Amino acid sequence: MEWLDALILGIVQGLAEYLPISSSGHLEIFRTVLGIDLPADKTLQFDVMVHAATVCSTIVILRHKFANLCSSFFTFRRDDDFYYVCKILVSCIPVGIVGVFFKDYVEGFFGSGLTVVGICLCITAMLLAFAYFSGFDRRTGKVVSGERGRDIGWLDAFVIGCAQAVAVLPGLSRSGTTIATGILIGDKRDRVASFSFLMVIIPILGEALLDTAKLVKEGGGADSGVGALALITGFFSAFIVGCGACKWMIALVKRGKLIWFAVYCIAMGIICLLWQ
């Protein structure tokens, strides 16, 4: 993989991880457009790197919240932050089950063309549209503010976690699916956005560790098809763009500006389906 390809894919990952347009789906799209035809196992190392970069972006942008959560949880302070982390752990149960028992099945959807991506992008568009109109006030013609709704409860955390587990499919946006689900069940928009970005840290780090172990076991590395320059370029481009996208997305969710992403996803989904 050339460094310019890695730069483009890193930018795509940084934007699409936070914006509700599916990072996995757009990585598939851009690999097709750029003509990157490496086998799935050869792109694994790069995917681990750029996903780790966006985790770092989340930690940097939400560093104050993240530090408080870690402090409360690891000192067993039993305050709101402690139970917030417990809710994040609850939300990870569904995706953990999928990762342990259905990982190989899910991976079969990747690298199999853009049909699945197109269908899932259309589903993402419908979820975003439902979430948008659920908060639409006909009297004012505006979407309700991010303060309306309830705090995320234990059952809410599990339901949002189920949405995250389904969103492992390429083209089904993880952030879009989890945020839309939280809004639809009545949670505050601003709280849902932060929860969505924090809840993905554990699954992505877990996936990165498993994939790294797989690479080591299979002898991946120098002959992986992805050079050191491409890995470094992909990491830093995903990290820098991810920092901006994370802040932008939290602000957009508060203002209820999800409908435009629904329009984008339906358009891109149709293009993917027609591409075949």
N, C-alpha and C positions, 0 to 999 in steps of 0.2 A: 504494500500500500504506500502510495506517495504521500509526502508530508502535506501537500495541498488538499488531497482527499481527506486526510485526517483532520485538517483544519476545518473543512466544511462539515464533516460529520460531527466534530466536537461542538461547533456552533449550533448545529441542529439539535444535538443532545441537550445542550445547555438551555436552549429555548423550549424545546418540546417536553422536557421533564417537568417543567412547572406550568407552562401554558397547556390548557386542556385540549391538546391536539395529538397526543400519543407520541412519545419519543421512540418507542420500538417500531411503530408503524412508519414514522418518518425516516428512521435509519434505514429501514427496508426500501422505502421509496427512493432515497438518495443513493443508496448502493446500486439500485437498478439504473437510475439516471446516469450515474457516474461510471457505470460499467464495471463496478467492483465485483468480480465473480469468484471470490475466495470461498472455499468450503466453510460450513458453519463452524467447525472446530478451529479453523484458522482465524476467524474473526472474534473468537471468544476472548482472547487476551485484550483486544482493543475495547470490546464492550465492557469488560470488567473495569478497565481504566477510566473510561468516560463516565460510567455510573458512579464510581468512587468519587470522581471529581464533583458531580452534582450533589453527592452527600456532603462533601466539604463545603459546597456553596450554601446548603441549608444550615449547616452548623455556624458558618460565619454570619449569615444574615440574621439568624435567630439565636445568636450567641448568648444574649442575656437570658432569654427564656431557657435555652438549652443548659446553661450553667446552673441556673436555679433548679431545674428538674434533676440534673445529676446530683447536685448537692443534697437535695431533699431525699432522693431515692436511696443513695448509697450511705446516708447517715440515718436512715429510717426515721425521718422527722415526723412522719404521719400528718403532713399538712396537705393543702390542696395540690401542690406540685407533686408530692409523693403519689397521691391517688391518680393524678394525671398520667404519670408514667405507667401506673398499673393499668389504666385504660388503654394506653398505647400497646402494652403487652397483650391485653385481651384482643385488640384489633389485629394483632399479628398471628393469632391462632389459625384463622382460615387460610391465609396465604402460606403459613408453615405447613399445614396439611397438604395443600396443593404441591408445594415444593418437595415434600418427602415422598408422596405417593404418586403424583402425576407429572413430575418434572419432565420425564422423557416424552410423555404424550404431548405436553404443551410445547416442548421444543420442536416437535414435528410440524408445528404451524409456521415456524420461522424458516425463511429461505425457500418457501414453497410458492413464491409468486405474490402478486398484489391483490388477488381475489379476496382472501381473508382480511387483508388490511382494509380494502375498500368497504367490505360489509361492516367491519368493526368501527370504522370511522363514521359510517352512517348511524350506527347505534349510539356512538358518542354524541353525535349531533342531536339526536332525539333526547338523550338524557339531559344535555345542556339546555335544550329548549324547554323541556318540562320544568327544570329547576328555575329557569328565568321567569316563566309565566306563573309559577307557583308563588312568586313574590311580587307579581305585578298588581299595582293598585289602579283599578279602572277609574276611580274618582280623580286621581291626580295625574294619571298617565305615566307614572314613574314606578320604578322598582323600589321596594322597601329597603331601608338602610341596613347596614350590617349589624346593628344593635338589636334588631327585632328577632325574637326566637328564644330558645332555651340553651343552657349550657349542655355540653356533650355528656350524656349519662353512660352507664355501663352497657346497657343494651344498645344504645346508639353506637358506642365504640365497636361492638361486635358486628352490628349491621354494616357499618362503614368498612370494617375489616373484610366482611364477605364481598363487598363491592371491590375492594382492592384485590382479592383473590381472583375474581372473575376477570379483572383488568390486566391479567398477565398475558392475555392474547394480544398479538400485534395489531395495532390500530385502535384498540380500546384504551382510551386515555386513562391512566391511573389517577392523575390529579383531577381530571374532569369527572370521572366516575365517582370517586370518593367525595369530592366537593358537592357534586349534584345530589348524591345520595343523602349527605348530611343536611343539605338545604331542604330536600323533599320530606325528610322526617321531622323537620321543624327546628333544627339547630341554628344558632347564630352564624351568619355568613363569615364574619371575621374569625370566629373561633374555629370553624370548620376548615378554613384555608390553612391556618397555622397547624392544626391537628393533622391535616392531610400531608403536609410537608415533613412533619416530625415523625409520623408513624411509618414512613417509608425507610427511615434510616436503618432500623434493625433488619428488615428483609433484604435490603440491598447489600449491607455489610455481610450478612449471612450468605447471600448468593455469591458475593465476591470471594469469600473464604472458600466456599465449596468449589467454585470454578478455578480458583488458584490451585487448590489441592489437586483438582483434575488435571490441570496443565502440568503440574510437577510430576504427577503419576504417569502421564502419557509422554513426558519428556518434552513438553512445549517450551518455547523460548526463542532461541536464535532462528530456528527454522519455522517459526509460527506464521511467517508470511507478513508480519507487521514489524517493521524496524523500530529501533529505539527512538529515532527522530519523530516518527509518526505517532508513537505512544505518548511522547512528551508533548507534542503539538496538540494532540487530541485532548489530553488531560487539561492543559492550561486554557485552551479555547473553551472547553465545556465548563470549567470552573468560573472563568471570568464572565462569560455570557450567562451562566446559571445564576450568579449573584444578582445581576440586573433583573433577570426574568423572575426570580423569586420575589423580590420587592415589588415588582410591577404587578405580578399576579395577585398578591395579597390586597393591593390597592384596588384592582379591578373587581375582585370578588366582593369587597366591601360596597362598591358602587353598583354591583349587580350587572356588570357589563359582560355577561356570558353569551348573549345571543349572537354576537358577531363571530365568536368561535364556533358556534353551532352552524352558522352559515358557511364558514370556511371548511369545517369538517365534512359537511354534506357535499360541498363542491369537490373537495379533494377525494372523497370517497367515490363519487361518480367517475372522476377522472381515472382512479385506480381500476375500477371495474371495466371501463372502456379501454384501458391500456392493454388488456389481455388480448 
